[in-house]
Structure formats: C-alpha cells, structure tokens
Amino acid sequence: MAAKIRVGIVGATVTPGGSGWGANAHVPALGALPDFVLTAVCTAHEATARASAAAFDAGLAFHDFGEMVAHPDIDLVSVVVRVPGHHALVKGALEAGKAVYCEWPLGASLAEAEDMANLATARSLPTAVGLQARSDPAFMYARELVQQGHIGEIVSASMSVVGQAVTRRGNGRIWQGDRRNGANTLTIAGGHAIDALCFVLGEFAEVSARLATRIDEWHNTDTGETMRVDSPDWISVSGRLAPGAEVAFLATTVPFSPSGNRFEIYGREGTLVISGGTPNIGPSQLHAARGDEPLAALEIPGRFTLVPEGTPAGPPRNVAQAYARLARATAAGERFEPDFAHAVTRHALIAAIERSASEGRAVRV
C-alpha cells in the first residue's frame, strides 16, 4: 500500500441531488487527514464525475464504478450512497480486491449485511462501517471510565434520542419512508444510538421492543404528492445487557421541539451523563458524579482527539476521527472496529428489536 491511503469515493457529488453526507462529511474529513488522499470520485454521469473530482481536488473521475475499483491507484473504496445501493457496490469493490469503508447501515437487511461480511472474510479484505459514535471523544472516554470502574458496577442506563421529524422531502430523501429500503429512524438514528450505548456498556442479552409509525404521511416537495410512510418513527426498547445492567432506550422523531439526546449511566458508585449532539455527529458533553457529588462537566483528555487542529466541526469531525483510527489500524496490520463483522452484530440486534415488536415478546439476542 502507498505511503498515503488512496481513496476512491462513490456517492460524493457537487450536484444538488447527490449524497450530502459524502460531499459534506467524507470529503472534508479526508482532506483534513495526512494519512489519506482523495484520489478518485465516481458518480453516475461523466459530467458530474468530472465536476465533482475538480471540486474535491481528486485526480481521477469515473462514471463507471467497475473501472474505478479496478484502478491500481485505489487502496480504499468509500461507499456513501443510498442504503439500497450498498450491497451491489460493496460486493463489486470486494470482488475487485479493495478494502471498503461503507456508511451505516451496511445493508438494507441483515441478510445483505451478512453477505457482504462473508465475502470480505473470504477475501481477507479490511473493512470499516460508518458507526462514528465509536470514534467520538466523549463516548470513547465514557467507555474507558466504565471499564476502569469509575462509577462502579453498572446497575442501569437510559438513552433518549429525540429528533426533528422531516415530513417535507424531495426525491433525494422521500424514499426513506419505505421501510423496505432499510434507512429510517430505527436503522439510522436508532442504529447509531444503540451502537453507541453498546460501545460504552456492552451488548444486549435480551430486548423487549415496541415500534410504531406515528407520522404516516410525508409531502414530496418535488412532485407535490403525499406519500404514505411505513418506516417506524417510534422505537422503544427495554432490555438487559450481557453484563447484567437494565436499559431503557428510546429513539423517535417528533413534529415540534424535540428534546435532543441524553445518555444516563448509573453505577453503584456514581453516574455518567452524555448529552448534546447526536452520538455519531456530536459534539457531545460528558458529565460525571461519584457518590453524593453533583454532576460536573468532565474535560475530555486530549488523547481522544485523533484529528489535526483545523479539522472541520459538524459532520466531518467524527468521520475524520473514524478515518484516523482506520489509518492506525491499517499501519499496525490490525482489525478495525467497527468493521463489517461488527455491522452484522448491530444488524442482528435491530432484527431482534423488530422481531420482539412484531411478536409482542422478549427476544434473546
């Protein structure tokens, strides 16, 4: 592999109808990091490919994905397109022998995720999945404090992720209202949040869940039509973690004045609270108390900041943190986590939540 990891990205475009996350998170994140160089951009059309490559200072432009993944100057393929397109593109990159970073959710279903993970394992190829809360400094520090016993044995925890419902969408996002496409409040906001919870506290052993769609119509701003929605926007989970703690988890979107995000961890000797931005984007603040002390803000140690000064805030920040961790793992010849195998674990948890809700019973994970 070259001195810098040479990245080819699909799903970053300067056109308004393209993937905002690719252009607004991945491209500036890669641009801030000395271990990476954005070598190629792939879009659906030659004109937009050339325009995007020029705008992002990438040397190569492709409108044929097969040609990009076959190019010898590409080390890592970043897939940042709509979730229904992940499966075919990721498999194409893996079959071409490339390492792959795929945004979360990895697939539109557990079966798709398993198929991609199995292929990566069979080809012995490094992978990464975009669950960026695991690279957020506040969550990394909270995990360390829990593991060090800072607040003693964990007794219980609650996480609430309440966001703004987006009921007016153009063609670029209206497709998320169809549950079959695998990109909704359960899989995205809920998936990122519950993965952050598991990162800090450990995996679930059992879940009992309720899912509902309370906002069942969206307006298509491009066509003027009203679309019926079946994607869940209320995800309520009671569960028990493998280490024994009881957990209450809520992810939802509401019409007005969402309360935001709060993760409370209660130990036998104290409390930790993470609040602020969404777990995968941040910025998040960490508060702690031991014994009868009042909650007080904790300064996050500098060792958890892995990106250079000047790395853009907002969506690029934790994406850059994840890429920086990936570069370290690559240099050391180590497995990066979260990889595709981890993504299967998370998809399996989401499938257990869906099964619990549909069958009205507790489900072992």
FENMO-V731563 format. One record per residue. N is the residue number from 1. RES is the residue in one small letter. NEAR is the number of other ideal C-beta (glycine too) atoms within 10 Angstrom. D_LAST is the distance of its C-alpha to the last C-alpha in Angstrom with 1 decimal. Layout:
BEGIN
N:RES:NEAR:D_LAST / N:RES:NEAR:D_LAST
END
This chain:
BEGIN
1:m:10:38.6 / 2:a:9:41.2 / 3:a:7:41.8 / 4:k:14:39.9 / 5:i:22:36.7 / 6:r:20:38.1 / 7:v:24:35.8 / 8:g:25:36.1 / 9:i:31:34.3 / 10:v:27:33.7 / 11:g:24:33.2 / 12:a:28:35.7 / 13:t:28:38.9 / 14:v:16:41.7 / 15:t:14:41.9 / 16:p:8:40.8 / 17:g:12:38.5 / 18:g:19:36.5 / 19:s:22:33.3 / 20:g:16:34.0 / 21:w:17:31.1 / 22:g:23:32.6 / 23:a:21:36.1 / 24:n:16:35.4 / 25:a:26:32.6 / 26:h:28:32.5 / 27:v:27:36.3 / 28:p:18:37.4 / 29:a:26:34.7 / 30:l:25:35.9 / 31:g:16:39.4 / 32:a:20:39.0 / 33:l:23:37.7 / 34:p:9:40.2 / 35:d:15:37.9 / 36:f:22:37.4 / 37:v:19:39.8 / 38:l:23:39.1 / 39:t:23:41.0 / 40:a:24:40.2 / 41:v:33:39.2 / 42:c:30:38.3 / 43:t:27:38.6 / 44:a:15:39.4 / 45:h:12:43.2 / 46:e:12:45.7 / 47:a:11:47.4 / 48:t:18:44.2 / 49:a:23:43.1 / 50:r:15:46.5 / 51:a:17:46.5 / 52:s:24:43.0 / 53:a:24:43.8 / 54:a:12:47.0 / 55:a:14:45.4 / 56:f:22:42.7 / 57:d:11:45.2 / 58:a:23:43.5 / 59:g:12:45.9 / 60:l:18:44.5 / 61:a:20:43.7 / 62:f:23:42.1 / 63:h:16:41.6 / 64:d:12:40.3 / 65:f:22:36.9 / 66:g:13:37.6 / 67:e:12:40.7 / 68:m:26:38.9 / 69:v:23:36.2 / 70:a:15:39.0 / 71:h:16:41.1 / 72:p:6:41.6 / 73:d:13:41.7 / 74:i:23:38.0 / 75:d:19:35.6 / 76:l:25:32.5 / 77:v:25:31.7 / 78:s:28:30.1 / 79:v:27:28.6 / 80:v:26:28.8 / 81:v:25:29.3 / 82:r:17:27.7 / 83:v:23:24.1 / 84:p:16:25.3 / 85:g:16:27.6 / 86:h:27:25.2 / 87:h:21:24.3 / 88:a:13:28.0 / 89:l:21:29.3 / 90:v:30:26.7 / 91:k:16:27.2 / 92:g:19:30.9 / 93:a:31:30.9 / 94:l:23:28.8 / 95:e:13:31.2 / 96:a:18:34.1 / 97:g:11:32.8 / 98:k:21:32.0 / 99:a:23:29.4 / 100:v:28:27.4 / 101:y:26:26.2 / 102:c:29:24.4 / 103:e:25:23.7 / 104:w:23:20.4 / 105:p:27:18.8 / 106:l:34:19.2 / 107:g:25:19.2 / 108:a:21:19.6 / 109:s:18:16.5 / 110:l:21:13.6 / 111:a:11:16.2 / 112:e:21:18.8 / 113:a:29:16.9 / 114:e:18:16.1 / 115:d:18:19.8 / 116:m:26:21.1 / 117:a:24:19.1 / 118:n:13:20.2 / 119:l:18:23.8 / 120:a:22:23.8 / 121:t:14:22.8 / 122:a:9:25.4 / 123:r:14:28.0 / 124:s:7:27.1 / 125:l:18:27.4 / 126:p:20:26.3 / 127:t:28:24.0 / 128:a:25:23.0 / 129:v:32:21.0 / 130:g:26:22.3 / 131:l:27:19.8 / 132:q:30:22.9 / 133:a:29:21.6 / 134:r:25:20.9 / 135:s:26:24.7 / 136:d:27:25.9 / 137:p:22:28.1 / 138:a:26:27.0 / 139:f:26:23.3 / 140:m:22:24.3 / 141:y:22:26.6 / 142:a:27:24.2 / 143:r:16:21.7 / 144:e:14:24.7 / 145:l:19:25.8 / 146:v:21:22.6 / 147:q:11:22.5 / 148:q:8:26.2 / 149:g:12:25.7 / 150:h:16:27.9 / 151:i:22:26.6 / 152:g:14:25.4 / 153:e:12:22.1 / 154:i:22:19.8 / 155:v:14:19.7 / 156:s:15:18.3 / 157:a:23:18.2 / 158:s:15:18.8 / 159:m:23:19.0 / 160:s:17:21.1 / 161:v:26:21.9 / 162:v:16:24.8 / 163:g:19:26.7 / 164:q:12:29.7 / 165:a:16:29.3 / 166:v:12:31.3 / 167:t:15:32.9 / 168:r:11:35.7 / 169:r:17:34.8 / 170:g:13:36.8 / 171:n:11:35.9 / 172:g:15:34.2 / 173:r:16:31.3 / 174:i:20:31.6 / 175:w:15:29.4 / 176:q:21:26.3 / 177:g:23:26.9 / 178:d:16:25.7 / 179:r:18:22.0 / 180:r:10:22.2 / 181:n:15:23.3 / 182:g:27:19.9 / 183:a:22:21.7 / 184:n:24:21.4 / 185:t:23:20.5 / 186:l:24:16.8 / 187:t:26:16.6 / 188:i:21:19.5 / 189:a:22:20.2 / 190:g:24:16.7 / 191:g:27:15.2 / 192:h:23:17.8 / 193:a:24:17.4 / 194:i:27:13.7 / 195:d:26:14.1 / 196:a:28:17.1 / 197:l:26:15.3 / 198:c:21:12.8 / 199:f:22:16.0 / 200:v:27:17.8 / 201:l:22:15.5 / 202:g:17:12.5 / 203:e:15:8.8 / 204:f:22:6.5 / 205:a:13:5.2 / 206:e:15:5.4 / 207:v:23:7.2 / 208:s:16:10.4 / 209:a:25:12.3 / 210:r:15:15.7 / 211:l:20:17.2 / 212:a:13:20.9 / 213:t:17:23.8 / 214:r:13:26.6 / 215:i:19:28.8 / 216:d:13:29.3 / 217:e:11:32.3 / 218:w:21:33.2 / 219:h:14:36.7 / 220:n:16:37.4 / 221:t:14:40.1 / 222:d:11:41.3 / 223:t:11:42.0 / 224:g:7:42.4 / 225:e:10:40.0 / 226:t:11:37.4 / 227:m:16:34.0 / 228:r:10:31.5 / 229:v:20:28.0 / 230:d:11:24.7 / 231:s:22:22.4 / 232:p:24:20.5 / 233:d:23:22.2 / 234:w:18:20.4 / 235:i:28:16.8 / 236:s:16:16.1 / 237:v:24:12.8 / 238:s:15:12.8 / 239:g:25:10.0 / 240:r:18:10.0 / 241:l:20:9.8 / 242:a:13:9.6 / 243:p:12:13.4 / 244:g:12:13.7 / 245:a:18:14.9 / 246:e:14:14.5 / 247:v:21:14.2 / 248:a:14:15.8 / 249:f:23:15.5 / 250:l:17:18.0 / 251:a:25:19.1 / 252:t:22:22.1 / 253:t:21:25.5 / 254:v:15:28.6 / 255:p:10:32.2 / 256:f:6:34.0 / 257:s:8:33.9 / 258:p:14:30.2 / 259:s:11:29.5 / 260:g:14:27.7 / 261:n:23:25.0 / 262:r:15:24.4 / 263:f:27:21.8 / 264:e:17:22.6 / 265:i:25:21.4 / 266:y:17:22.9 / 267:g:20:23.6 / 268:r:10:25.8 / 269:e:13:28.6 / 270:g:18:28.3 / 271:t:17:26.7 / 272:l:25:25.8 / 273:v:18:26.0 / 274:i:27:25.5 / 275:s:15:27.2 / 276:g:16:29.3 / 277:g:18:28.3 / 278:t:22:25.1 / 279:p:29:22.7 / 280:n:27:23.4 / 281:i:21:27.2 / 282:g:24:28.3 / 283:p:15:30.6 / 284:s:24:28.7 / 285:q:14:30.3 / 286:l:20:29.1 / 287:h:16:30.4 / 288:a:20:30.2 / 289:a:15:31.7 / 290:r:13:32.1 / 291:g:9:33.2 / 292:d:6:35.5 / 293:e:10:36.2 / 294:p:6:35.9 / 295:l:13:33.4 / 296:a:9:35.1 / 297:a:10:34.5 / 298:l:17:33.5 / 299:e:7:35.2 / 300:i:18:32.8 / 301:p:11:34.3 / 302:g:8:35.8 / 303:r:10:33.9 / 304:f:15:30.9 / 305:t:15:33.2 / 306:l:19:33.2 / 307:v:21:35.3 / 308:p:11:39.1 / 309:e:6:41.0 / 310:g:6:41.6 / 311:t:19:38.2 / 312:p:16:37.9 / 313:a:9:35.9 / 314:g:14:33.5 / 315:p:20:31.2 / 316:p:22:32.8 / 317:r:25:32.1 / 318:n:29:28.5 / 319:v:32:28.7 / 320:a:26:31.5 / 321:q:24:29.6 / 322:a:27:26.9 / 323:y:29:29.7 / 324:a:22:31.5 / 325:r:19:28.4 / 326:l:23:28.2 / 327:a:19:32.0 / 328:r:13:31.6 / 329:a:16:28.9 / 330:t:18:31.0 / 331:a:11:34.1 / 332:a:9:32.5 / 333:g:7:31.0 / 334:e:10:27.5 / 335:r:11:24.1 / 336:f:20:23.5 / 337:e:14:20.2 / 338:p:24:18.7 / 339:d:24:19.5 / 340:f:26:18.3 / 341:a:17:15.8 / 342:h:22:14.3 / 343:a:27:14.6 / 344:v:20:12.5 / 345:t:15:9.6 / 346:r:24:10.4 / 347:h:26:11.0 / 348:a:15:7.7 / 349:l:21:6.4 / 350:i:23:9.6 / 351:a:16:9.2 / 352:a:21:6.3 / 353:i:28:8.9 / 354:e:19:11.6 / 355:r:14:10.4 / 356:s:23:10.2 / 357:a:21:13.5 / 358:s:11:15.2 / 359:e:10:14.5 / 360:g:9:15.1 / 361:r:10:12.5 / 362:a:14:9.6 / 363:v:19:6.3 / 364:r:10:3.8 / 365:v:19:0.0
END
